[in-house]
Amino acid sequence: MRAFQVFLVAIWVALLVVTWRAIADLGLGGGNVFVSDLSHPWRAQFNVDFLLHLLLFAFWVFWREASKLVGLVCAVLCVLGGMFTFPYLLLLAIRSRGDFRAFLLGTHAAQSAVV
């Protein structure tokens, strides 16, 4: 679990650096790029695939949280991407103390049977 935590910190820092450069070079109008890319078939495929992965992750976050209000807020933030999800996963990894069942299942971990 420690290696996973280090990996999360590393990829989050990498994302922060790339995001900082994008904002410094192009400003905050990057959303236009995402929408305009939908006219190119392969870029559209990549963007739709990525968006569907984000939505799947958001559904998982909503499901695993004990408080559905917290789950909803976190799920919405997950759709924004790794800027939120990487720290969220790091927090879960720390809170679970190496227990992957607790990490993955959240509030449902106590209800699941060990197979």
Secondary structure, DSSP 8 states (H G I E B T S, - for coil): -HHHHHHHHHHHHHHHHHHHHHHHHHTTTTHHHHHHHTTSHHHHHHHHHHHHHHHHHHHHHHHH-SSHHHHHHHHHHHTT-HHHHHHHHHHHHHHHTT-HHHHHHGGGTTTS---
